[in-house]
Amino acid sequence: MPHRKGSAPVFAALGDETRLRLIYHLCNCGPLSITGLTTGSRVTRQAITKHLRVMERAGLVRSSRRGRESVWQLEHRRLEYARRHLELISRSWDDALGRLRNLVEHD
């Protein structure tokens, strides 16, 4: 099972609709500046920056400088960590439901 210590910040960061949209946007478009992330959005640059900082603290994104702008990109390893963690939770639920089904059907 993936180490649980770092799970809460990751899932807390992913638990916001705006941040999920940012993840989706970065997945589909690759690294983007704040301008690229706010284009077509009603969310302000300042709000987007705050959301990116939350995701950065959780290890989901990182920024680098290109000229005068920061360019944000996903940390794919951290997203893979979250996916594996959810997969293990799903398997645990499937196992528990299977045991319950066996108990009910055999009693």
C-alpha positions in Angstrom: 0.0 0.0 0.0 1.3 3.5 -0.8 2.6 5.4 2.2 -0.3 7.1 3.9 1.6 10.0 5.5 1.3 12.2 2.4 -2.2 11.1 1.3 -4.3 13.8 3.1 -2.7 16.9 1.4 -3.0 15.3 -2.0 -6.7 14.3 -1.6 -7.5 17.7 0.1 -5.9 19.5 -2.9 -7.9 17.3 -5.3 -11.1 17.9 -3.4 -11.8 21.3 -4.9 -13.6 21.7 -8.2 -11.4 24.6 -9.4 -8.2 22.6 -8.6 -9.6 19.6 -10.5 -10.2 21.8 -13.5 -6.6 23.0 -13.3 -5.4 19.5 -13.2 -7.5 18.6 -16.2 -6.3 21.6 -18.1 -2.7 20.8 -17.4 -3.2 17.2 -18.4 -4.7 18.2 -21.7 -2.5 21.2 -22.6 0.8 20.5 -20.8 2.7 23.2 -19.0 0.9 26.6 -18.9 1.4 30.0 -17.5 -1.1 31.7 -15.2 -2.4 33.5 -18.3 -2.9 30.2 -20.1 -4.7 28.8 -17.1 -7.0 31.7 -16.7 -8.0 32.1 -20.3 -11.7 31.5 -20.7 -12.2 31.2 -17.0 -14.1 33.4 -14.6 -11.6 32.8 -11.9 -9.1 35.6 -11.3 -5.4 35.2 -11.7 -4.9 35.7 -8.0 -7.4 32.9 -7.2 -5.7 30.6 -9.7 -2.3 31.4 -8.1 -3.7 30.5 -4.6 -5.1 27.2 -5.9 -1.8 26.4 -7.6 0.1 27.0 -4.4 -2.2 24.6 -2.5 -1.5 22.0 -5.2 2.2 22.8 -5.1 2.4 22.2 -1.3 0.7 18.8 -1.9 3.3 18.0 -4.6 0.8 17.9 -7.5 2.3 20.7 -9.6 5.5 22.6 -9.8 6.5 25.9 -11.5 9.5 27.1 -13.4 10.4 30.5 -14.7 10.2 31.3 -18.4 11.2 34.8 -18.9 8.9 36.9 -16.8 6.3 34.2 -16.2 6.0 31.1 -14.1 5.0 28.1 -16.1 3.1 25.4 -14.2 3.2 21.7 -14.9 1.9 18.5 -13.3 4.0 16.2 -11.1 2.9 13.0 -12.7 4.5 10.8 -10.0 2.3 12.4 -7.4 -0.8 11.9 -9.5 0.2 8.3 -10.0 0.6 7.9 -6.3 -3.0 9.2 -5.8 -4.3 6.8 -8.5 -2.6 3.8 -6.9 -3.9 4.8 -3.5 -7.5 5.0 -4.8 -7.1 1.7 -6.6 -6.1 0.0 -3.4 -9.0 1.5 -1.5 -11.3 0.3 -4.3 -9.8 -3.2 -4.1 -10.4 -3.2 -0.3 -14.0 -2.3 -0.8 -14.5 -5.0 -3.5 -13.0 -7.6 -1.1 -15.2 -6.4 1.8 -18.3 -6.6 -0.4 -17.3 -10.0 -1.7 -17.0 -11.3 1.9 -20.3 -9.8 2.8 -22.0 -11.4 -0.3 -20.5 -14.8 0.7 -21.7 -14.4 4.3 -25.2 -13.4 3.2 -25.5 -16.1 0.5 -24.2 -18.9 2.7 -26.3 -18.2 5.8 
